Amino acid sequence: MKAWSDIGFEIEITGDLSPSLRLLASLDPSKDRGESMHHSGGACTETLLIYGEPIKEVLHNVEKPHFLIVGLGLGYIETVIAREALLQNKAPSDIGLITSYESVPELRKFFFKWLHDKNEVLHAEVTATYEQMLASVLKGTTLTPEAVKLFLRQHFAKEEDIFGSLSKEVRLVAKYHCILYDAFSSKTSPYLWEEGFLNAFLEQGAAKSCILSTYACKGALKRALKNQGFQVIVREGFQGKRNSTLGIKS
Ligand SMILES: C[S@@+](CC[C@H](N)C(=O)[O-])C[C@H]1O[C@@H](n2cnc3c(N)ncnc32)[C@H](O)[C@@H]1O
């Protein structure tokens, strides 16, 4: 059974007490630790702020919406989709599609096993991290962890339902109404932030009516969004982080 350190991560408890994962190895020689998946001020709070609002809006306005997540990580965004859908009294079948990409095979496997209550094959530390993640997402609601897991199981019924690396040559399986772009930064994942890649990705994956949200605010991203017919809204970043970006196309 692998612990987080066996797959190159360490747990970081963020400012709102929700867990994040940090890469043990840094690609930047000036830093001794690698990139964290979330803002140190609050993994859950940051996810709700950057991704929760667009998710809510799309669930409200689009019938059977398609969601695309780049970077499953610990699964905060997927969990927030289930939370918001349940809060709007929606069933799993009211969501057309949840497509998640994650390049680290163990992150796909661990999340899937945990979701399906196969905790006997997971390290206790790993299970505890997912439980903490889910508890933080459900804080302040009357939803139960079981309800959220049941909801997501319908969309991730098989391990292969979580896709691998989003590659340059990716062929997306659908058009999406809501794209939650939560890749690591361009230092860690350079091509995911290149204008040419983003243009091709949006051309392929954005439905006629589409919202893209991301914590980042990069020139290449904003140019690609505009080029693909999105209105670009620069939002305040989370707790002093650089601005984030919302792209809206209708
Ligand atoms: C910022 S973290 C995502 C955090 C996540 N959304 C969550 O809720 O915990 C970025 C994730 O993208 C993954 N990743 C990196 N390159 C990728 C690629 N080419 N395709 C898919 N996922 C990738 C990383 O392994 C990492 O889990």
The ligand as an ORCA input file, in Angstrom:
! r2SCAN-3c Opt
* xyz 0 1
  C      -3.337     21.995     -9.187
  S      -3.429     20.248     -9.147
  C      -5.163     19.944     -9.251
  C      -5.901     19.988     -7.960
  C      -7.242     19.353     -8.065
  N      -8.133     20.020     -8.971
  C      -7.931     19.120     -6.751
  O      -9.115     19.383     -6.678
  O      -7.289     18.639     -5.809
  C      -2.922     19.818    -10.775
  C      -3.100     18.365    -11.123
  O      -2.889     18.211    -12.513
  C      -2.224     16.992    -12.728
  N      -1.586     17.062    -14.063
  C      -0.358     17.523    -14.392
  N      -0.172     17.444    -15.725
  C      -1.327     16.930    -16.246
  C      -1.743     16.587    -17.556
  N      -0.966     16.772    -18.609
  N      -2.970     16.034    -17.716
  C      -3.769     15.834    -16.644
  N      -3.410     16.142    -15.383
  C      -2.216     16.683    -15.182
  C      -1.275     16.891    -11.560
  O      -0.845     15.572    -11.339
  C      -2.132     17.431    -10.422
  O      -2.821     16.401     -9.783
*
